[in-house]
């Protein structure tokens, strides 16, 4: 004798929608999700005031770039001087560099205490600076 399985319940009509407890659970999940997102947004906005804007506190100075990621920074107040050669003099005094200027007034080489960096066919020294202004604008380039 074949055991018969009663699957008649599959075809029974069921009430549409969720039962009472399922509906309450779904509403609770939606409410909790919205509450967590709202709390995260409020927290993010309130903590944003604790950060600082890097461009607000930009210092003025000179970078001597020797290439190969070797650089040195010297703080300089541009109100005192903004002449590129004078800026190089200040950087050299602070870091102990020596430099050679050509007869034409162009920088030819810089010695940093361990190596001399000279002009060659693929590398050349240039003196320039970017002036800090209230509104973004192209930098001023001076060569000596």
GICOR-V545325 format. One record per residue. N is the residue number from 1. RES is the residue in one small letter. PHI is phi in whole degrees, 0 to 359 (NA if undefined). PSI is psi in whole degrees, 0 to 359 (999 if undefined). Layout:
N:RES:PHI:PSI
N:RES:PHI:PSI
This chain:
1:x:NA:132
2:x:281:127
3:x:287:127
4:x:266:135
5:x:257:129
6:x:273:104
7:x:254:21
8:x:294:337
9:x:295:337
10:x:297:325
11:x:268:1
12:x:288:148
13:x:281:131
14:x:249:155
15:x:293:141
16:x:286:157
17:x:84:183
18:x:264:161
19:x:286:170
20:x:304:311
21:x:290:328
22:x:292:321
23:x:295:317
24:x:295:321
25:x:295:318
26:x:295:317
27:x:298:321
28:x:295:318
29:x:297:316
30:x:297:315
31:x:299:315
32:x:295:320
33:x:297:314
34:x:296:319
35:x:296:318
36:x:294:317
37:x:296:317
38:x:296:316
39:x:297:319
40:x:296:320
41:x:295:315
42:x:297:318
43:x:297:315
44:x:297:318
45:x:293:319
46:x:289:325
47:x:282:343
48:x:299:330
49:x:291:343
50:x:278:342
51:x:280:175
52:x:231:149
53:x:272:118
54:x:299:324
55:x:287:340
56:x:293:325
57:x:248:38
58:x:287:128
59:x:270:158
60:x:261:141
61:x:179:192
62:x:234:135
63:x:250:128
64:x:258:116
65:x:253:112
66:x:271:354
67:x:90:166
68:x:60:34
69:x:67:16
70:x:260:111
71:x:224:163
72:x:222:146
73:x:246:138
74:x:229:122
75:x:290:132
76:x:218:137
77:x:271:115
78:x:292:347
79:x:289:331
80:x:284:314
81:x:203:146
82:x:227:12
83:x:283:125
84:x:303:323
85:x:292:317
86:x:297:324
87:x:295:320
88:x:295:321
89:x:300:314
90:x:298:316
91:x:296:319
92:x:295:318
93:x:297:317
94:x:291:319
95:x:258:357
96:x:78:29
97:x:276:154
98:x:239:150
99:x:220:161
100:x:237:127
101:x:254:140
102:x:282:170
103:x:297:334
104:x:277:2
105:x:86:8
106:x:264:146
107:x:290:129
108:x:254:322
109:x:202:158
110:x:226:133
111:x:251:123
112:x:262:9
113:x:104:342
114:x:231:335
115:x:207:155
116:x:257:130
117:x:251:110
118:x:244:160
119:x:295:140
120:x:213:182
121:x:300:335
122:x:252:348
123:x:228:142
124:x:212:151
125:x:274:142
126:x:220:141
127:x:256:121
128:x:205:162
129:x:212:160
130:x:251:123
131:x:280:132
132:x:281:128
133:x:232:165
134:x:293:326
135:x:242:143
136:x:301:133
137:x:202:163
138:x:302:144
139:x:287:159
140:x:270:133
141:x:244:122
142:x:244:137
143:x:239:146
144:x:239:999
